[in-house]
């Protein structure tokens, strides 16, 4: 998870996550931002796995 923590930033006492499309947030604290980032990572992994299954079924 430490690799992904570089995407968590603090601006004016609020926590944000840097994404490909900009910033998500603000979050109440760093732990909340970490949980959200973890969900994003899991979602991306599931999307990639689904795409691989679709490709192999064709």
Residue pairs with C-beta under 8 A, 6 or more apart in sequence:
1 34
1 38
4 37
4 38
4 41
5 34
5 37
7 17
7 18
7 19
7 37
8 15
8 16
8 17
8 18
8 30
8 33
8 34
8 37
9 15
9 16
9 17
9 18
9 23
10 16
10 30
11 26
14 25
14 26
14 27
15 25
15 26
15 27
15 28
15 29
15 30
15 32
15 33
16 23
16 24
16 25
16 26
16 27
16 33
17 23
17 24
17 25
17 27
17 33
17 36
17 37
17 40
19 40
24 36
24 40
25 33
27 33
27 36
